[in-house]
Amino acid sequence: MPETDPALSPRCTRCGSDALIPDAFVYAEGYGASKLSVGVNKRPEAMMMKQPVRTDLQVRVCGDCGFVEAQADDFRALWEAYVERLSREFGR
């Protein structure tokens, strides 16, 4: 693959190549959805109203080694929900 300026192009965390496909998506056969999300429940112990916090995932694929990497869009919202949950669990 052609090399580019590393300051302008992200690199694969496995092999170091700059041949990344930044806007790949995951296709779930038969479900029709191409976006994935990740989330945490603020109140996992609740029977209902678990207060889920979700965010989309961005997926990158290396064109040289095939490594797939995912990153949460709003990871801070997930962390804040998790910390709130922990403070409730351990604050009892």
PDB file of N, CA, C and O in Angstrom:
ATOM      1  N   MET A   1       0.840  -1.173   0.000  1.00  0.00           N
ATOM      2  CA  MET A   1       0.000   0.000   0.000  1.00  0.00           C
ATOM      3  C   MET A   1       0.890   1.243   0.000  1.00  0.00           C
ATOM      4  O   MET A   1       1.996   1.212   0.538  1.00  0.00           O
ATOM      5  N   PRO A   2       0.419   2.326  -0.594  1.00  0.00           N
ATOM      6  CA  PRO A   2       1.233   3.543  -0.604  1.00  0.00           C
ATOM      7  C   PRO A   2       1.327   4.153   0.785  1.00  0.00           C
ATOM      8  O   PRO A   2       0.339   4.219   1.516  1.00  0.00           O
ATOM      9  N   GLU A   3       2.508   4.592   1.133  1.00  0.00           N
ATOM     10  CA  GLU A   3       2.718   5.212   2.428  1.00  0.00           C
ATOM     11  C   GLU A   3       2.365   6.695   2.347  1.00  0.00           C
ATOM     12  O   GLU A   3       2.602   7.336   1.323  1.00  0.00           O
ATOM     13  N   THR A   4       1.805   7.237   3.412  1.00  0.00           N
ATOM     14  CA  THR A   4       1.487   8.654   3.494  1.00  0.00           C
ATOM     15  C   THR A   4       2.097   9.223   4.760  1.00  0.00           C
ATOM     16  O   THR A   4       2.655   8.488   5.575  1.00  0.00           O
ATOM     17  N   ASP A   5       1.992  10.521   4.920  1.00  0.00           N
ATOM     18  CA  ASP A   5       2.523  11.195   6.102  1.00  0.00           C
ATOM     19  C   ASP A   5       1.795  10.686   7.343  1.00  0.00           C
ATOM     20  O   ASP A   5       0.574  10.823   7.418  1.00  0.00           O
ATOM     21  N   PRO A   6       2.502  10.097   8.333  1.00  0.00           N
ATOM     22  CA  PRO A   6       1.848   9.555   9.517  1.00  0.00           C
ATOM     23  C   PRO A   6       1.080  10.599  10.322  1.00  0.00           C
ATOM     24  O   PRO A   6       0.152  10.253  11.053  1.00  0.00           O
ATOM     25  N   ALA A   7       1.455  11.866  10.198  1.00  0.00           N
ATOM     26  CA  ALA A   7       0.744  12.914  10.911  1.00  0.00           C
ATOM     27  C   ALA A   7      -0.646  13.134  10.325  1.00  0.00           C
ATOM     28  O   ALA A   7      -1.541  13.622  11.016  1.00  0.00           O
ATOM     29  N   LEU A   8      -0.831  12.778   9.059  1.00  0.00           N
ATOM     30  CA  LEU A   8      -2.113  12.988   8.387  1.00  0.00           C
ATOM     31  C   LEU A   8      -2.963  11.731   8.342  1.00  0.00           C
ATOM     32  O   LEU A   8      -4.171  11.807   8.122  1.00  0.00           O
ATOM     33  N   SER A   9      -2.353  10.592   8.546  1.00  0.00           N
ATOM     34  CA  SER A   9      -3.058   9.332   8.382  1.00  0.00           C
ATOM     35  C   SER A   9      -2.895   8.463   9.624  1.00  0.00           C
ATOM     36  O   SER A   9      -1.771   8.231  10.068  1.00  0.00           O
ATOM     37  N   PRO A  10      -3.996   7.980  10.190  1.00  0.00           N
ATOM     38  CA  PRO A  10      -3.871   7.078  11.344  1.00  0.00           C
ATOM     39  C   PRO A  10      -3.229   5.757  10.939  1.00  0.00           C
ATOM     40  O   PRO A  10      -3.248   5.387   9.766  1.00  0.00           O
ATOM     41  N   ARG A  11      -2.674   5.062  11.892  1.00  0.00           N
ATOM     42  CA  ARG A  11      -1.980   3.795  11.645  1.00  0.00           C
ATOM     43  C   ARG A  11      -2.695   2.649  12.339  1.00  0.00           C
ATOM     44  O   ARG A  11      -3.358   2.836  13.359  1.00  0.00           O
ATOM     45  N   CYS A  12      -2.548   1.467  11.771  1.00  0.00           N
ATOM     46  CA  CYS A  12      -3.089   0.254  12.365  1.00  0.00           C
ATOM     47  C   CYS A  12      -2.357  -0.001  13.680  1.00  0.00           C
ATOM     48  O   CYS A  12      -1.130   0.084  13.737  1.00  0.00           O
ATOM     49  N   THR A  13      -3.103  -0.311  14.727  1.00  0.00           N
ATOM     50  CA  THR A  13      -2.467  -0.553  16.021  1.00  0.00           C
ATOM     51  C   THR A  13      -1.786  -1.913  16.079  1.00  0.00           C
ATOM     52  O   THR A  13      -0.988  -2.160  16.983  1.00  0.00           O
ATOM     53  N   ARG A  14      -2.079  -2.786  15.148  1.00  0.00           N
ATOM     54  CA  ARG A  14      -1.434  -4.102  15.131  1.00  0.00           C
ATOM     55  C   ARG A  14      -0.159  -4.097  14.290  1.00  0.00           C
ATOM     56  O   ARG A  14       0.896  -4.502  14.777  1.00  0.00           O
ATOM     57  N   CYS A  15      -0.238  -3.642  13.028  1.00  0.00           N
ATOM     58  CA  CYS A  15       0.920  -3.759  12.133  1.00  0.00           C
ATOM     59  C   CYS A  15       1.568  -2.435  11.772  1.00  0.00           C
ATOM     60  O   CYS A  15       2.643  -2.431  11.172  1.00  0.00           O
ATOM     61  N   GLY A  16       0.946  -1.301  12.118  1.00  0.00           N
ATOM     62  CA  GLY A  16       1.531   0.006  11.839  1.00  0.00           C
ATOM     63  C   GLY A  16       1.246   0.548  10.449  1.00  0.00           C
ATOM     64  O   GLY A  16       1.694   1.648  10.126  1.00  0.00           O
ATOM     65  N   SER A  17       0.527  -0.172   9.625  1.00  0.00           N
ATOM     66  CA  SER A  17       0.221   0.268   8.268  1.00  0.00           C
ATOM     67  C   SER A  17      -0.702   1.487   8.287  1.00  0.00           C
ATOM     68  O   SER A  17      -1.488   1.675   9.216  1.00  0.00           O
ATOM     69  N   ASP A  18      -0.590   2.304   7.250  1.00  0.00           N
ATOM     70  CA  ASP A  18      -1.503   3.438   7.125  1.00  0.00           C
ATOM     71  C   ASP A  18      -2.675   3.105   6.187  1.00  0.00           C
ATOM     72  O   ASP A  18      -3.431   3.995   5.798  1.00  0.00           O
ATOM     73  N   ALA A  19      -2.818   1.844   5.833  1.00  0.00           N
ATOM     74  CA  ALA A  19      -3.878   1.415   4.912  1.00  0.00           C
ATOM     75  C   ALA A  19      -5.159   1.093   5.685  1.00  0.00           C
ATOM     76  O   ALA A  19      -5.607  -0.053   5.723  1.00  0.00           O
ATOM     77  N   LEU A  20      -5.740   2.137   6.304  1.00  0.00           N
ATOM     78  CA  LEU A  20      -6.944   1.927   7.106  1.00  0.00           C
ATOM     79  C   LEU A  20      -8.195   2.353   6.342  1.00  0.00           C
ATOM     80  O   LEU A  20      -8.200   3.365   5.642  1.00  0.00           O
ATOM     81  N   ILE A  21      -9.236   1.572   6.490  1.00  0.00           N
ATOM     82  CA  ILE A  21     -10.551   1.926   5.972  1.00  0.00           C
ATOM     83  C   ILE A  21     -11.289   2.517   7.172  1.00  0.00           C
ATOM     84  O   ILE A  21     -11.728   1.765   8.042  1.00  0.00           O
ATOM     85  N   PRO A  22     -11.439   3.844   7.244  1.00  0.00           N
ATOM     86  CA  PRO A  22     -11.938   4.479   8.453  1.00  0.00           C
ATOM     87  C   PRO A  22     -13.447   4.395   8.658  1.00  0.00           C
ATOM     88  O   PRO A  22     -13.920   4.560   9.782  1.00  0.00           O
ATOM     89  N   ASP A  23     -14.206   4.144   7.606  1.00  0.00           N
ATOM     90  CA  ASP A  23     -15.662   4.189   7.727  1.00  0.00           C
ATOM     91  C   ASP A  23     -16.314   2.848   7.403  1.00  0.00           C
ATOM     92  O   ASP A  23     -17.378   2.800   6.786  1.00  0.00           O
ATOM     93  N   ALA A  24     -15.674   1.767   7.819  1.00  0.00           N
ATOM     94  CA  ALA A  24     -16.232   0.438   7.600  1.00  0.00           C
ATOM     95  C   ALA A  24     -17.462   0.263   8.486  1.00  0.00           C
ATOM     96  O   ALA A  24     -17.664   1.029   9.428  1.00  0.00           O
ATOM     97  N   PHE A  25     -18.265  -0.721   8.194  1.00  0.00           N
ATOM     98  CA  PHE A  25     -19.419  -1.010   9.032  1.00  0.00           C
ATOM     99  C   PHE A  25     -19.549  -2.511   9.187  1.00  0.00           C
ATOM    100  O   PHE A  25     -18.997  -3.278   8.399  1.00  0.00           O
ATOM    101  N   VAL A  26     -20.271  -2.918  10.192  1.00  0.00           N
ATOM    102  CA  VAL A  26     -20.510  -4.325  10.465  1.00  0.00           C
ATOM    103  C   VAL A  26     -21.884  -4.666   9.920  1.00  0.00           C
ATOM    104  O   VAL A  26     -22.859  -3.971  10.206  1.00  0.00           O
ATOM    105  N   TYR A  27     -21.964  -5.709   9.152  1.00  0.00           N
ATOM    106  CA  TYR A  27     -23.232  -6.132   8.572  1.00  0.00           C
ATOM    107  C   TYR A  27     -23.713  -7.374   9.292  1.00  0.00           C
ATOM    108  O   TYR A  27     -23.024  -8.393   9.314  1.00  0.00           O
ATOM    109  N   ALA A  28     -24.875  -7.291   9.870  1.00  0.00           N
ATOM    110  CA  ALA A  28     -25.464  -8.431  10.566  1.00  0.00           C
ATOM    111  C   ALA A  28     -26.441  -9.110   9.611  1.00  0.00           C
ATOM    112  O   ALA A  28     -27.528  -8.588   9.364  1.00  0.00           O
ATOM    113  N   GLU A  29     -26.070 -10.251   9.081  1.00  0.00           N
ATOM    114  CA  GLU A  29     -26.886 -10.974   8.113  1.00  0.00           C
ATOM    115  C   GLU A  29     -28.285 -11.233   8.661  1.00  0.00           C
ATOM    116  O   GLU A  29     -28.445 -11.798   9.743  1.00  0.00           O
ATOM    117  N   GLY A  30     -29.296 -10.813   7.900  1.00  0.00           N
ATOM    118  CA  GLY A  30     -30.671 -11.075   8.265  1.00  0.00           C
ATOM    119  C   GLY A  30     -31.294 -10.058   9.201  1.00  0.00           C
ATOM    120  O   GLY A  30     -32.497 -10.114   9.453  1.00  0.00           O
ATOM    121  N   TYR A  31     -30.510  -9.139   9.719  1.00  0.00           N
ATOM    122  CA  TYR A  31     -31.073  -8.165  10.648  1.00  0.00           C
ATOM    123  C   TYR A  31     -31.258  -6.790  10.019  1.00  0.00           C
ATOM    124  O   TYR A  31     -32.008  -5.969  10.548  1.00  0.00           O
ATOM    125  N   GLY A  32     -30.594  -6.526   8.907  1.00  0.00           N
ATOM    126  CA  GLY A  32     -30.779  -5.275   8.194  1.00  0.00           C
ATOM    127  C   GLY A  32     -30.117  -4.057   8.805  1.00  0.00           C
ATOM    128  O   GLY A  32     -30.235  -2.966   8.247  1.00  0.00           O
ATOM    129  N   ALA A  33     -29.435  -4.193   9.912  1.00  0.00           N
ATOM    130  CA  ALA A  33     -28.776  -3.047  10.546  1.00  0.00           C
ATOM    131  C   ALA A  33     -27.287  -3.095  10.268  1.00  0.00           C
ATOM    132  O   ALA A  33     -26.657  -4.147  10.371  1.00  0.00           O
ATOM    133  N   SER A  34     -26.732  -1.949   9.916  1.00  0.00           N
ATOM    134  CA  SER A  34     -25.302  -1.916   9.641  1.00  0.00           C
ATOM    135  C   SER A  34     -24.529  -1.134  10.693  1.00  0.00           C
ATOM    136  O   SER A  34     -23.301  -1.083  10.630  1.00  0.00           O
ATOM    137  N   LYS A  35     -25.201  -0.535  11.640  1.00  0.00           N
ATOM    138  CA  LYS A  35     -24.511   0.184  12.703  1.00  0.00           C
ATOM    139  C   LYS A  35     -24.555  -0.643  13.972  1.00  0.00           C
ATOM    140  O   LYS A  35     -25.541  -1.320  14.264  1.00  0.00           O
ATOM    141  N   LEU A  36     -23.487  -0.574  14.704  1.00  0.00           N
ATOM    142  CA  LEU A  36     -23.422  -1.215  16.016  1.00  0.00           C
ATOM    143  C   LEU A  36     -23.366  -0.134  17.076  1.00  0.00           C
ATOM    144  O   LEU A  36     -22.911   0.981  16.821  1.00  0.00           O
ATOM    145  N   SER A  37     -23.829  -0.472  18.257  1.00  0.00           N
ATOM    146  CA  SER A  37     -23.695   0.443  19.378  1.00  0.00           C
ATOM    147  C   SER A  37     -23.231  -0.352  20.580  1.00  0.00           C
ATOM    148  O   SER A  37     -23.281  -1.582  20.599  1.00  0.00           O
ATOM    149  N   VAL A  38     -22.783   0.377  21.572  1.00  0.00           N
ATOM    150  CA  VAL A  38     -22.329  -0.215  22.813  1.00  0.00           C
ATOM    151  C   VAL A  38     -22.988   0.577  23.935  1.00  0.00           C
ATOM    152  O   VAL A  38     -23.273   1.763  23.772  1.00  0.00           O
ATOM    153  N   GLY A  39     -23.229  -0.067  25.064  1.00  0.00           N
ATOM    154  CA  GLY A  39     -23.898   0.659  26.134  1.00  0.00           C
ATOM    155  C   GLY A  39     -23.695   0.036  27.492  1.00  0.00           C
ATOM    156  O   GLY A  39     -23.171  -1.071  27.620  1.00  0.00           O
ATOM    157  N   VAL A  40     -24.118   0.766  28.503  1.00  0.00           N
ATOM    158  CA  VAL A  40     -24.128   0.284  29.882  1.00  0.00           C
ATOM    159  C   VAL A  40     -25.467   0.666  30.494  1.00  0.00           C
ATOM    160  O   VAL A  40     -26.080   1.658  30.098  1.00  0.00           O
ATOM    161  N   ASN A  41     -25.911  -0.116  31.448  1.00  0.00           N
ATOM    162  CA  ASN A  41     -27.123   0.210  32.186  1.00  0.00           C
ATOM    163  C   ASN A  41     -26.734   0.907  33.475  1.00  0.00           C
ATOM    164  O   ASN A  41     -25.903   0.410  34.234  1.00  0.00           O
ATOM    165  N   LYS A  42     -27.343   2.068  33.719  1.00  0.00           N
ATOM    166  CA  LYS A  42     -27.080   2.772  34.975  1.00  0.00           C
ATOM    167  C   LYS A  42     -27.633   1.995  36.161  1.00  0.00           C
ATOM    168  O   LYS A  42     -27.074   2.039  37.257  1.00  0.00           O
ATOM    169  N   ARG A  43     -28.743   1.276  35.934  1.00  0.00           N
ATOM    170  CA  ARG A  43     -29.401   0.542  37.014  1.00  0.00           C
ATOM    171  C   ARG A  43     -29.624  -0.907  36.592  1.00  0.00           C
ATOM    172  O   ARG A  43     -30.764  -1.306  36.359  1.00  0.00           O
ATOM    173  N   PRO A  44     -28.552  -1.706  36.489  1.00  0.00           N
ATOM    174  CA  PRO A  44     -28.698  -3.085  36.009  1.00  0.00           C
ATOM    175  C   PRO A  44     -29.525  -3.968  36.942  1.00  0.00           C
ATOM    176  O   PRO A  44     -30.056  -4.992  36.512  1.00  0.00           O
ATOM    177  N   GLU A  45     -29.638  -3.587  38.195  1.00  0.00           N
ATOM    178  CA  GLU A  45     -30.392  -4.389  39.157  1.00  0.00           C
ATOM    179  C   GLU A  45     -31.899  -4.180  39.023  1.00  0.00           C
ATOM    180  O   GLU A  45     -32.672  -4.982  39.547  1.00  0.00           O
ATOM    181  N   ALA A  46     -32.329  -3.134  38.344  1.00  0.00           N
ATOM    182  CA  ALA A  46     -33.753  -2.826  38.224  1.00  0.00           C
ATOM    183  C   ALA A  46     -34.462  -3.844  37.338  1.00  0.00           C
ATOM    184  O   ALA A  46     -33.896  -4.331  36.359  1.00  0.00           O
ATOM    185  N   MET A  47     -35.702  -4.160  37.692  1.00  0.00           N
ATOM    186  CA  MET A  47     -36.507  -5.068  36.875  1.00  0.00           C
ATOM    187  C   MET A  47     -36.899  -4.385  35.567  1.00  0.00           C
ATOM    188  O   MET A  47     -36.922  -5.015  34.510  1.00  0.00           O
ATOM    189  N   MET A  48     -37.201  -3.106  35.650  1.00  0.00           N
ATOM    190  CA  MET A  48     -37.554  -2.284  34.492  1.00  0.00           C
ATOM    191  C   MET A  48     -36.808  -0.966  34.649  1.00  0.00           C
ATOM    192  O   MET A  48     -36.253  -0.674  35.708  1.00  0.00           O
ATOM    193  N   MET A  49     -36.805  -0.193  33.604  1.00  0.00           N
ATOM    194  CA  MET A  49     -36.188   1.142  33.662  1.00  0.00           C
ATOM    195  C   MET A  49     -34.722   1.063  34.087  1.00  0.00           C
ATOM    196  O   MET A  49     -34.312   1.716  35.047  1.00  0.00           O
ATOM    197  N   LYS A  50     -33.948   0.274  33.378  1.00  0.00           N
ATOM    198  CA  LYS A  50     -32.536   0.079  33.703  1.00  0.00           C
ATOM    199  C   LYS A  50     -31.678   1.290  33.334  1.00  0.00           C
ATOM    200  O   LYS A  50     -30.491   1.337  33.658  1.00  0.00           O
ATOM    201  N   GLN A  51     -32.278   2.261  32.660  1.00  0.00           N
ATOM    202  CA  GLN A  51     -31.605   3.482  32.232  1.00  0.00           C
ATOM    203  C   GLN A  51     -30.361   3.206  31.380  1.00  0.00           C
ATOM    204  O   GLN A  51     -29.250   3.559  31.774  1.00  0.00           O
ATOM    205  N   PRO A  52     -30.547   2.578  30.218  1.00  0.00           N
ATOM    206  CA  PRO A  52     -29.392   2.321  29.367  1.00  0.00           C
ATOM    207  C   PRO A  52     -28.838   3.605  28.761  1.00  0.00           C
ATOM    208  O   PRO A  52     -29.583   4.520  28.410  1.00  0.00           O
ATOM    209  N   VAL A  53     -27.529   3.650  28.649  1.00  0.00           N
ATOM    210  CA  VAL A  53     -26.836   4.733  27.961  1.00  0.00           C
ATOM    211  C   VAL A  53     -26.098   4.071  26.807  1.00  0.00           C
ATOM    212  O   VAL A  53     -25.303   3.157  27.022  1.00  0.00           O
ATOM    213  N   ARG A  54     -26.354   4.524  25.590  1.00  0.00           N
ATOM    214  CA  ARG A  54     -25.773   3.895  24.399  1.00  0.00           C
ATOM    215  C   ARG A  54     -25.062   4.920  23.539  1.00  0.00           C
ATOM    216  O   ARG A  54     -25.356   6.115  23.581  1.00  0.00           O
ATOM    217  N   THR A  55     -24.121   4.422  22.759  1.00  0.00           N
ATOM    218  CA  THR A  55     -23.459   5.253  21.763  1.00  0.00           C
ATOM    219  C   THR A  55     -23.063   4.375  20.579  1.00  0.00           C
ATOM    220  O   THR A  55     -22.857   3.170  20.723  1.00  0.00           O
ATOM    221  N   ASP A  56     -22.961   4.991  19.424  1.00  0.00           N
ATOM    222  CA  ASP A  56     -22.557   4.265  18.222  1.00  0.00           C
ATOM    223  C   ASP A  56     -21.082   3.892  18.281  1.00  0.00           C
ATOM    224  O   ASP A  56     -20.291   4.523  18.983  1.00  0.00           O
ATOM    225  N   LEU A  57     -20.730   2.856  17.530  1.00  0.00           N
ATOM    226  CA  LEU A  57     -19.334   2.455  17.367  1.00  0.00           C
ATOM    227  C   LEU A  57     -18.854   2.852  15.984  1.00  0.00           C
ATOM    228  O   LEU A  57     -19.588   2.732  15.003  1.00  0.00           O
ATOM    229  N   GLN A  58     -17.634   3.320  15.912  1.00  0.00           N
ATOM    230  CA  GLN A  58     -16.967   3.569  14.641  1.00  0.00           C
ATOM    231  C   GLN A  58     -15.991   2.418  14.432  1.00  0.00           C
ATOM    232  O   GLN A  58     -15.248   2.059  15.345  1.00  0.00           O
ATOM    233  N   VAL A  59     -15.992   1.842  13.243  1.00  0.00           N
ATOM    234  CA  VAL A  59     -15.170   0.664  12.966  1.00  0.00           C
ATOM    235  C   VAL A  59     -14.159   0.996  11.879  1.00  0.00           C
ATOM    236  O   VAL A  59     -14.500   1.600  10.862  1.00  0.00           O
ATOM    237  N   ARG A  60     -12.899   0.591  12.106  1.00  0.00           N
ATOM    238  CA  ARG A  60     -11.834   0.742  11.112  1.00  0.00           C
ATOM    239  C   ARG A  60     -11.261  -0.630  10.815  1.00  0.00           C
ATOM    240  O   ARG A  60     -11.160  -1.481  11.699  1.00  0.00           O
ATOM    241  N   VAL A  61     -10.887  -0.837   9.558  1.00  0.00           N
ATOM    242  CA  VAL A  61     -10.299  -2.109   9.134  1.00  0.00           C
ATOM    243  C   VAL A  61      -8.971  -1.818   8.457  1.00  0.00           C
ATOM    244  O   VAL A  61      -8.879  -0.919   7.621  1.00  0.00           O
ATOM    245  N   CYS A  62      -7.932  -2.581   8.818  1.00  0.00           N
ATOM    246  CA  CYS A  62      -6.624  -2.432   8.178  1.00  0.00           C
ATOM    247  C   CYS A  62      -6.630  -3.184   6.854  1.00  0.00           C
ATOM    248  O   CYS A  62      -6.982  -4.363   6.802  1.00  0.00           O
ATOM    249  N   GLY A  63      -6.242  -2.504   5.794  1.00  0.00           N
ATOM    250  CA  GLY A  63      -6.182  -3.106   4.468  1.00  0.00           C
ATOM    251  C   GLY A  63      -4.971  -3.991   4.261  1.00  0.00           C
ATOM    252  O   GLY A  63      -4.885  -4.677   3.243  1.00  0.00           O
ATOM    253  N   ASP A  64      -4.023  -3.997   5.204  1.00  0.00           N
ATOM    254  CA  ASP A  64      -2.837  -4.847   5.080  1.00  0.00           C
ATOM    255  C   ASP A  64      -2.942  -6.124   5.917  1.00  0.00           C
ATOM    256  O   ASP A  64      -2.638  -7.208   5.419  1.00  0.00           O
ATOM    257  N   CYS A  65      -3.365  -6.014   7.172  1.00  0.00           N
ATOM    258  CA  CYS A  65      -3.387  -7.209   8.025  1.00  0.00           C
ATOM    259  C   CYS A  65      -4.800  -7.675   8.390  1.00  0.00           C
ATOM    260  O   CYS A  65      -4.962  -8.773   8.920  1.00  0.00           O
ATOM    261  N   GLY A  66      -5.828  -6.858   8.114  1.00  0.00           N
ATOM    262  CA  GLY A  66      -7.200  -7.246   8.389  1.00  0.00           C
ATOM    263  C   GLY A  66      -7.666  -6.979   9.809  1.00  0.00           C
ATOM    264  O   GLY A  66      -8.784  -7.349  10.169  1.00  0.00           O
ATOM    265  N   PHE A  67      -6.843  -6.351  10.610  1.00  0.00           N
ATOM    266  CA  PHE A  67      -7.221  -6.066  11.984  1.00  0.00           C
ATOM    267  C   PHE A  67      -8.415  -5.114  12.002  1.00  0.00           C
ATOM    268  O   PHE A  67      -8.444  -4.135  11.256  1.00  0.00           O
ATOM    269  N   VAL A  68      -9.405  -5.404  12.859  1.00  0.00           N
ATOM    270  CA  VAL A  68     -10.598  -4.572  12.995  1.00  0.00           C
ATOM    271  C   VAL A  68     -10.553  -3.901  14.356  1.00  0.00           C
ATOM    272  O   VAL A  68     -10.316  -4.548  15.376  1.00  0.00           O
ATOM    273  N   GLU A  69     -10.783  -2.602  14.357  1.00  0.00           N
ATOM    274  CA  GLU A  69     -10.734  -1.816  15.586  1.00  0.00           C
ATOM    275  C   GLU A  69     -12.041  -1.035  15.704  1.00  0.00           C
ATOM    276  O   GLU A  69     -12.525  -0.476  14.720  1.00  0.00           O
ATOM    277  N   ALA A  70     -12.602  -0.997  16.891  1.00  0.00           N
ATOM    278  CA  ALA A  70     -13.835  -0.246  17.131  1.00  0.00           C
ATOM    279  C   ALA A  70     -13.599   0.794  18.218  1.00  0.00           C
ATOM    280  O   ALA A  70     -12.837   0.574  19.159  1.00  0.00           O
ATOM    281  N   GLN A  71     -14.265   1.922  18.066  1.00  0.00           N
ATOM    282  CA  GLN A  71     -14.162   2.985  19.061  1.00  0.00           C
ATOM    283  C   GLN A  71     -15.547   3.555  19.301  1.00  0.00           C
ATOM    284  O   GLN A  71     -16.296   3.799  18.355  1.00  0.00           O
ATOM    285  N   ALA A  72     -15.890   3.768  20.568  1.00  0.00           N
ATOM    286  CA  ALA A  72     -17.180   4.345  20.941  1.00  0.00           C
ATOM    287  C   ALA A  72     -17.176   5.837  20.640  1.00  0.00           C
ATOM    288  O   ALA A  72     -16.215   6.539  20.951  1.00  0.00           O
ATOM    289  N   ASP A  73     -18.265   6.318  20.028  1.00  0.00           N
ATOM    290  CA  ASP A  73     -18.380   7.750  19.726  1.00  0.00           C
ATOM    291  C   ASP A  73     -18.394   8.592  20.995  1.00  0.00           C
ATOM    292  O   ASP A  73     -17.570   9.495  21.143  1.00  0.00           O
ATOM    293  N   ASP A  74     -19.307   8.315  21.905  1.00  0.00           N
ATOM    294  CA  ASP A  74     -19.448   9.111  23.121  1.00  0.00           C
ATOM    295  C   ASP A  74     -19.037   8.274  24.334  1.00  0.00           C
ATOM    296  O   ASP A  74     -19.861   7.952  25.189  1.00  0.00           O
ATOM    297  N   PHE A  75     -17.762   7.932  24.390  1.00  0.00           N
ATOM    298  CA  PHE A  75     -17.241   7.082  25.462  1.00  0.00           C
ATOM    299  C   PHE A  75     -17.360   7.746  26.828  1.00  0.00           C
ATOM    300  O   PHE A  75     -17.486   7.060  27.843  1.00  0.00           O
ATOM    301  N   ARG A  76     -17.322   9.063  26.860  1.00  0.00           N
ATOM    302  CA  ARG A  76     -17.435   9.764  28.145  1.00  0.00           C
ATOM    303  C   ARG A  76     -18.816   9.558  28.769  1.00  0.00           C
ATOM    304  O   ARG A  76     -18.926   9.411  29.986  1.00  0.00           O
ATOM    305  N   ALA A  77     -19.864   9.547  27.951  1.00  0.00           N
ATOM    306  CA  ALA A  77     -21.216   9.304  28.482  1.00  0.00           C
ATOM    307  C   ALA A  77     -21.308   7.907  29.079  1.00  0.00           C
ATOM    308  O   ALA A  77     -21.956   7.714  30.107  1.00  0.00           O
ATOM    309  N   LEU A  78     -20.660   6.925  28.437  1.00  0.00           N
ATOM    310  CA  LEU A  78     -20.647   5.570  28.973  1.00  0.00           C
ATOM    311  C   LEU A  78     -19.913   5.528  30.305  1.00  0.00           C
ATOM    312  O   LEU A  78     -20.378   4.910  31.262  1.00  0.00           O
ATOM    313  N   TRP A  79     -18.776   6.182  30.359  1.00  0.00           N
ATOM    314  CA  TRP A  79     -17.980   6.190  31.590  1.00  0.00           C
ATOM    315  C   TRP A  79     -18.752   6.855  32.729  1.00  0.00           C
ATOM    316  O   TRP A  79     -18.767   6.345  33.849  1.00  0.00           O
ATOM    317  N   GLU A  80     -19.395   7.993  32.447  1.00  0.00           N
ATOM    318  CA  GLU A  80     -20.156   8.693  33.472  1.00  0.00           C
ATOM    319  C   GLU A  80     -21.306   7.827  33.995  1.00  0.00           C
ATOM    320  O   GLU A  80     -21.572   7.815  35.197  1.00  0.00           O
ATOM    321  N   ALA A  81     -21.981   7.110  33.111  1.00  0.00           N
ATOM    322  CA  ALA A  81     -23.065   6.222  33.532  1.00  0.00           C
ATOM    323  C   ALA A  81     -22.520   5.091  34.397  1.00  0.00           C
ATOM    324  O   ALA A  81     -23.133   4.718  35.397  1.00  0.00           O
ATOM    325  N   TYR A  82     -21.379   4.552  34.016  1.00  0.00           N
ATOM    326  CA  TYR A  82     -20.757   3.470  34.781  1.00  0.00           C
ATOM    327  C   TYR A  82     -20.330   3.954  36.164  1.00  0.00           C
ATOM    328  O   TYR A  82     -20.556   3.261  37.156  1.00  0.00           O
ATOM    329  N   VAL A  83     -19.723   5.123  36.239  1.00  0.00           N
ATOM    330  CA  VAL A  83     -19.286   5.688  37.521  1.00  0.00           C
ATOM    331  C   VAL A  83     -20.494   5.973  38.406  1.00  0.00           C
ATOM    332  O   VAL A  83     -20.456   5.732  39.612  1.00  0.00           O
ATOM    333  N   GLU A  84     -21.569   6.487  37.805  1.00  0.00           N
ATOM    334  CA  GLU A  84     -22.796   6.737  38.578  1.00  0.00           C
ATOM    335  C   GLU A  84     -23.337   5.426  39.148  1.00  0.00           C
ATOM    336  O   GLU A  84     -23.774   5.370  40.298  1.00  0.00           O
ATOM    337  N   ARG A  85     -23.302   4.377  38.332  1.00  0.00           N
ATOM    338  CA  ARG A  85     -23.760   3.074  38.795  1.00  0.00           C
ATOM    339  C   ARG A  85     -22.898   2.573  39.954  1.00  0.00           C
ATOM    340  O   ARG A  85     -23.423   2.102  40.963  1.00  0.00           O
ATOM    341  N   LEU A  86     -21.565   2.676  39.809  1.00  0.00           N
ATOM    342  CA  LEU A  86     -20.672   2.241  40.871  1.00  0.00           C
ATOM    343  C   LEU A  86     -20.887   3.026  42.158  1.00  0.00           C
ATOM    344  O   LEU A  86     -20.861   2.451  43.246  1.00  0.00           O
ATOM    345  N   SER A  87     -21.097   4.328  42.043  1.00  0.00           N
ATOM    346  CA  SER A  87     -21.288   5.141  43.251  1.00  0.00           C
ATOM    347  C   SER A  87     -22.565   4.719  43.973  1.00  0.00           C
ATOM    348  O   SER A  87     -22.624   4.763  45.202  1.00  0.00           O
ATOM    349  N   ARG A  88     -23.573   4.316  43.229  1.00  0.00           N
ATOM    350  CA  ARG A  88     -24.807   3.843  43.858  1.00  0.00           C
ATOM    351  C   ARG A  88     -24.590   2.483  44.494  1.00  0.00           C
ATOM    352  O   ARG A  88     -25.081   2.232  45.595  1.00  0.00           O
ATOM    353  N   GLU A  89     -23.859   1.596  43.819  1.00  0.00           N
ATOM    354  CA  GLU A  89     -23.615   0.239  44.347  1.00  0.00           C
ATOM    355  C   GLU A  89     -22.768   0.260  45.608  1.00  0.00           C
ATOM    356  O   GLU A  89     -23.050  -0.463  46.563  1.00  0.00           O
ATOM    357  N   PHE A  90     -21.731   1.085  45.612  1.00  0.00           N
ATOM    358  CA  PHE A  90     -20.812   1.103  46.749  1.00  0.00           C
ATOM    359  C   PHE A  90     -21.152   2.165  47.772  1.00  0.00           C
ATOM    360  O   PHE A  90     -20.563   2.201  48.853  1.00  0.00           O
ATOM    361  N   GLY A  91     -22.110   3.042  47.439  1.00  0.00           N
ATOM    362  CA  GLY A  91     -22.502   4.099  48.350  1.00  0.00           C
ATOM    363  C   GLY A  91     -23.595   3.675  49.305  1.00  0.00           C
ATOM    364  O   GLY A  91     -24.053   4.471  50.125  1.00  0.00           O
ATOM    365  N   ARG A  92     -24.015   2.430  49.205  1.00  0.00           N
ATOM    366  CA  ARG A  92     -25.107   1.945  50.064  1.00  0.00           C
ATOM    367  C   ARG A  92     -24.656   1.751  51.477  1.00  0.00           C
ATOM    368  O   ARG A  92     -25.448   1.348  52.329  1.00  0.00           O
TER     369      ARG A  92
END
